[in-house]
Amino acid sequence: MYPIKYVVAVANDEHNSLAILQRRPGETLQQLLERLDAAIDLAWTADQVTDEINTAPARAKQR
C-alpha cells in the first residue's frame, strides 16, 4: 500500500465545490476541520470558493 501524499478536506453542495483544503504541516485534524468550516461559511456568505489543490499554474513572463 502506498502512503497518502496529501490529506485534504473537501466540501460541496449538490452542484459546486465550496472548499478544497490541503492539510498544513503540523496541522491537527481538528484545526483542518475548523478551517474547512470557516471556508464553507465564506462560500455561503461571500460566494468565495477556497481551493488549495487546483491552483492555476504560474504564467510565464512575456518578453
MDTraj code that builds the backbone (N, CA, C; nanometers):
import mdtraj as md
import numpy as np

residues = "MET TYR PRO ILE LYS TYR VAL VAL ALA VAL ALA ASN ASP GLU HIS ASN SER LEU ALA ILE LEU GLN ARG ARG PRO GLY GLU THR LEU GLN GLN LEU LEU GLU ARG LEU ASP ALA ALA ILE ASP LEU ALA TRP THR ALA ASP GLN VAL THR ASP GLU ILE ASN THR ALA PRO ALA ARG ALA LYS GLN ARG".split()
xyz = np.array([
    [0.0845, -0.1178, 0.0000],
    [0.0000, 0.0000, 0.0000],
    [0.0890, 0.1240, 0.0000],
    [0.0518, 0.2229, -0.0794],
    [0.1283, 0.3453, -0.0911],
    [0.0870, 0.4450, 0.0169],
    [0.1818, 0.5244, 0.0671],
    [0.1451, 0.6256, 0.1672],
    [0.0610, 0.7356, 0.1034],
    [-0.0214, 0.7973, 0.1835],
    [-0.1033, 0.9084, 0.1361],
    [-0.0145, 1.0309, 0.1245],
    [-0.0106, 1.0907, 0.0067],
    [0.0762, 1.2054, -0.0165],
    [0.0162, 1.3333, 0.0427],
    [-0.1118, 1.3524, 0.0236],
    [-0.1790, 1.4724, 0.0731],
    [-0.3027, 1.4322, 0.1505],
    [-0.3285, 1.5051, 0.2579],
    [-0.4544, 1.4905, 0.3296],
    [-0.5362, 1.6136, 0.2947],
    [-0.6565, 1.5907, 0.2465],
    [-0.7411, 1.7028, 0.2054],
    [-0.8771, 1.6951, 0.2732],
    [-0.9412, 1.8094, 0.2798],
    [-1.0787, 1.8181, 0.3271],
    [-1.1580, 1.8871, 0.2166],
    [-1.2699, 1.8281, 0.1793],
    [-1.3493, 1.8794, 0.0676],
    [-1.4935, 1.8970, 0.1126],
    [-1.5538, 2.0067, 0.0686],
    [-1.6958, 2.0302, 0.0941],
    [-1.7610, 2.0743, -0.0363],
    [-1.8782, 2.0208, -0.0628],
    [-1.9522, 2.0623, -0.1812],
    [-2.1019, 2.0530, -0.1543],
    [-2.1769, 2.1288, -0.2345],
    [-2.3218, 2.1144, -0.2301],
    [-2.3608, 2.0265, -0.3483],
    [-2.4860, 2.0254, -0.3846],
    [-2.5288, 1.9346, -0.4914],
    [-2.4780, 1.9754, -0.6294],
    [-2.4213, 2.0963, -0.6426],
    [-2.3769, 2.1430, -0.7736],
    [-2.2321, 2.1904, -0.7802],
    [-2.1786, 2.2414, -0.6719],
    [-2.0487, 2.3091, -0.6754],
    [-1.9590, 2.2702, -0.5589],
    [-1.8303, 2.2860, -0.5816],
    [-1.7344, 2.2730, -0.4716],
    [-1.7395, 2.4015, -0.3899],
    [-1.7372, 2.3863, -0.2604],
    [-1.7357, 2.5017, -0.1713],
    [-1.5960, 2.5274, -0.1169],
    [-1.5240, 2.4190, -0.0872],
    [-1.3895, 2.4322, -0.0309],
    [-1.3099, 2.3050, -0.0558],
    [-1.1832, 2.3228, -0.0896],
    [-1.0898, 2.2119, -0.1049],
    [-0.9613, 2.2550, -0.0355],
    [-0.9349, 2.1967, 0.0798],
    [-0.8209, 2.2380, 0.1616],
    [-0.7175, 2.1272, 0.1713],
    [-0.5914, 2.1663, 0.1777],
    [-0.4824, 2.0721, 0.1994],
    [-0.4326, 2.0893, 0.3421],
    [-0.4108, 1.9774, 0.4084],
    [-0.3622, 1.9822, 0.5460],
    [-0.2213, 2.0397, 0.5487],
    [-0.1976, 2.1351, 0.6378],
    [-0.0687, 2.2024, 0.6501],
    [0.0237, 2.1222, 0.7408],
    [0.1550, 2.1368, 0.7223],
    [0.2482, 2.0656, 0.8107],
    [0.2228, 2.1007, 0.9576],
    [0.2108, 1.9993, 1.0401],
    [0.1867, 2.0193, 1.1829],
    [0.0435, 2.0507, 1.2204],
    [-0.0438, 2.0634, 1.1231],
    [-0.1839, 2.0963, 1.1497],
    [-0.2576, 1.9720, 1.1999],
    [-0.3339, 1.9878, 1.3049],
    [-0.4123, 1.8761, 1.3569],
    [-0.5389, 1.8595, 1.2727],
    [-0.6000, 1.7451, 1.2849],
    [-0.7257, 1.7223, 1.2144],
    [-0.8311, 1.8229, 1.2600],
    [-0.8350, 1.8509, 1.3884],
    [-0.9305, 1.9492, 1.4411],
    [-0.9087, 2.0859, 1.3766],
    [-0.7846, 2.1279, 1.3631],
    [-0.7554, 2.2570, 1.3000],
    [-0.7972, 2.2579, 1.1532],
    [-0.7716, 2.1469, 1.0830],
    [-0.8128, 2.1365, 0.9432],
    [-0.9641, 2.1476, 0.9311],
    [-1.0365, 2.0797, 1.0183],
    [-1.1832, 2.0852, 1.0134],
    [-1.2359, 2.2233, 1.0497],
    [-1.1670, 2.2932, 1.1384],
    [-1.2076, 2.4303, 1.1717],
    [-1.1864, 2.5231, 1.0516],
    [-1.0763, 2.5043, 0.9794],
    [-1.0530, 2.5829, 0.8580],
    [-1.1565, 2.5496, 0.7514],
    [-1.1924, 2.4214, 0.7427],
    [-1.2955, 2.3803, 0.6472],
    [-1.4286, 2.4471, 0.6804],
    [-1.4639, 2.4498, 0.8067],
    [-1.5879, 2.5138, 0.8498],
    [-1.5872, 2.6621, 0.8131],
    [-1.4734, 2.7292, 0.8350],
    [-1.4628, 2.8713, 0.8006],
    [-1.4716, 2.8916, 0.6491],
    [-1.4118, 2.8018, 0.5719],
    [-1.4155, 2.8122, 0.4260],
    [-1.5571, 2.7893, 0.3735],
    [-1.6302, 2.6985, 0.4355],
    [-1.7705, 2.6752, 0.3965],
    [-1.8524, 2.8006, 0.4247],
    [-1.8309, 2.8604, 0.5398],
    [-1.9023, 2.9842, 0.5743],
    [-1.8710, 3.0931, 0.4726],
    [-1.7454, 3.1054, 0.4326],
    [-1.7058, 3.2043, 0.3329],
    [-1.7738, 3.1777, 0.1984],
    [-1.7852, 3.0519, 0.1619],
    [-1.8510, 3.0170, 0.0358],
    [-1.9986, 3.0550, 0.0386],
    [-2.0637, 3.0311, 0.1499],
    [-2.2073, 3.0603, 0.1580],
    [-2.2355, 3.2095, 0.1730],
    [-2.1520, 3.2808, 0.2491],
    [-2.1813, 3.4219, 0.2775],
    [-2.1214, 3.5178, 0.1759],
    [-2.0041, 3.4851, 0.1194],
    [-1.9360, 3.5770, 0.0274],
    [-1.9215, 3.5197, -0.1130],
    [-1.9769, 3.4008, -0.1351],
    [-1.9687, 3.3350, -0.2656],
    [-1.8236, 3.3227, -0.3129],
    [-1.7351, 3.2871, -0.2189],
    [-1.5922, 3.2734, -0.2481],
    [-1.5477, 3.1298, -0.2201],
    [-1.5032, 3.0605, -0.3233],
    [-1.4569, 2.9223, -0.3096],
    [-1.3101, 2.9218, -0.2698],
    [-1.2747, 2.8392, -0.1737],
    [-1.1359, 2.8211, -0.1322],
    [-1.0861, 2.6903, -0.1914],
    [-0.9833, 2.6985, -0.2752],
    [-0.9280, 2.5796, -0.3404],
    [-0.7761, 2.5827, -0.3280],
    [-0.7220, 2.4995, -0.2402],
    [-0.5779, 2.4939, -0.2184],
    [-0.5113, 2.3844, -0.3010],
    [-0.5868, 2.3073, -0.3751],
    [-0.5315, 2.1969, -0.4533],
    [-0.5212, 2.2325, -0.6008],
    [-0.6287, 2.2786, -0.6587],
    [-0.6346, 2.3072, -0.8026],
    [-0.5985, 2.4523, -0.8295],
    [-0.4745, 2.4862, -0.8067],
    [-0.4308, 2.6237, -0.8278],
    [-0.3866, 2.6420, -0.9720],
    [-0.3993, 2.7626, -1.0202],
    [-0.3579, 2.7929, -1.1572],
    [-0.2058, 2.7899, -1.1654],
    [-0.1518, 2.7356, -1.2736],
    [-0.0063, 2.7342, -1.2891],
    [0.0476, 2.8759, -1.3064],
    [0.1703, 2.8969, -1.2648],
    [0.2333, 3.0279, -1.2794],
    [0.2475, 3.0601, -1.4275],
    [0.2188, 3.1820, -1.4614],
    [0.2276, 3.2239, -1.6014],
    [0.3708, 3.2648, -1.6318],
    [0.4155, 3.2302, -1.7506],
    [0.5487, 3.2676, -1.7952],
    [0.5510, 3.4171, -1.8256],
    [0.6616, 3.4800, -1.7931],
    [0.6756, 3.6229, -1.8219],
    [0.6889, 3.6431, -1.9725],
    [0.6193, 3.7425, -2.0222],
    [0.6282, 3.7730, -2.1643],
    [0.7467, 3.8645, -2.1879],
    [0.8113, 3.8459, -2.3000],
    [0.9298, 3.9270, -2.3326],
    [0.8936, 4.0484, -2.4115],
])
top = md.Topology()
chain = top.add_chain()
for i, resn in enumerate(residues, 1):
    res = top.add_residue(resn, chain, resSeq=i)
    for name in ("N", "CA", "C"):
        top.add_atom(name, md.element.get_by_symbol(name[0]), res)
traj = md.Trajectory(xyz[None], top)
